[in-house]
Amino acid sequence: MSSTATPESIFQLGFGFWGSKTLLSAVELGLFTELAKAPLGADELARRLGLHKRGALDFFDSLVALGMLKREGGKYSNTPETDLYLDRAKPSYVGGILDMCNARLYGFWGSLTEALRTGQPQNEAKQGGNLFDALSSDPKRLRQFMEAMSGVSLPAANAMAAKFPWRNYKTVIDVGCAQGAVPVALALAHPHLTGGGFDIPAVRPVFEEYVARHKLQDRLRFHVGSFFTDPLPEADVLVMGHILHDWDLAEKRMLLKKAHAALPRGGALIVYDALIDVERSRNAFGLLMSLNMLIETRGGFDYTGADCVGWMKEAGFREARVEHLLGPDSMAIAIK
Ligand SMILES: C[S@@+](CC[C@H](N)C(=O)[O-])C[C@H]1O[C@@H](n2cnc3c(N)ncnc32)[C@H](O)[C@@H]1O
């Protein structure tokens, strides 16, 4: 054994859930939203969040040590990042995904070992069916899930708005659109674009409310359907974000074929996910997302950009390429 080896990185990862849950509880309590209004001392912050005094100081100071808060002259304030992304009052809020991690995934991941042994989902679909059917019958959970999708997709959506040649296309439909964060980001960035989203019936009110909030109801409309039983709506560009990874290989291939059939000649399909690197050794988020699909779905898994390009060509697309978006996310672009 090398004399310089220490167990530090092992412990840091092993105890990672302490820091993770501290952040998730802070988001749940609305701590960053409160501090976005004004810096506060510990007693006043604890009072506003309804916290017992025993843990409050350790909780706040842990968040300072974890780089999520600043403390100056005895007053706590947000960092530039937590102020921009974790204040619920700002349109840049991405905490929806953390709300869902807190309310759903944190508990479900406690059964990871069981999932690894059985290959079975550990969420609402543990007793049968699929996650989306289970969510459809629970409007509160459905809304929370759809808001979570906006949190996880907004950075990728903004990068996609900047990196794809939208001037060459007029219409776009996001397939499995959830709240509509992607079409809204694209429509805000490119005033000539029209289109909307396609999803199951239960999602309609959540989409329409979000689109109306951005005053885009004249340009973006909801298309009801199931991509298992219906053809996809026609548009110059179809987007599939976090869709292929929900399903097994045969279902992935079927979805790509349906997209090919719905596009005009020269039309484009953009698939984005946390595409895993070809060596399957660097994009830890993409690999862990694939384990998350083990927890959440019956047959879903994440994949490399090369896998996706191969499936796109099999589905009949004449060319396909991969472009990095932001952080762990990349898009595979296929042209019919
Ligand atoms: C993981 S979410 C991804 C949402 C969004 N594309 C994003 O990345 O933010 C999967 C989406 O697929 C939708 N979906 C599931 N089954 C579907 C089906 N059979 N037909 C159409 N949409 C479906 C869900 O309702 C959900 O909005």
The ligand as a Gaussian input file, in Angstrom:
#p B3LYP/6-31G(d) Opt

LIG

0 1
 C      -38.526000      11.892000     -17.597000
 S      -39.824000      12.906000     -18.146000
 C      -38.962000      14.024000     -19.228000
 C      -39.643000      15.358000     -19.376000
 C      -38.959000      16.385000     -20.278000
 N      -38.773000      15.924000     -21.622000
 C      -37.632000      16.810000     -19.687000
 O      -36.612000      16.220000     -19.994000
 O      -37.637000      17.734000     -18.879000
 C      -40.691000      11.850000     -19.244000
 C      -41.914000      12.480000     -19.876000
 O      -42.497000      11.519000     -20.778000
 C      -43.899000      11.569000     -20.617000
 N      -44.487000      10.294000     -21.040000
 C      -44.451000       9.121000     -20.375000
 N      -45.122000       8.178000     -21.057000
 C      -45.577000       8.776000     -22.176000
 C      -46.331000       8.326000     -23.288000
 N      -46.730000       7.060000     -23.373000
 N      -46.615000       9.205000     -24.275000
 C      -46.208000      10.502000     -24.197000
 N      -45.481000      10.983000     -23.168000
 C      -45.169000      10.128000     -22.170000
 C      -44.079000      11.830000     -19.140000
 O      -45.395000      12.278000     -18.829000
 C      -42.986000      12.857000     -18.888000
 O      -43.416000      14.169000     -19.131000

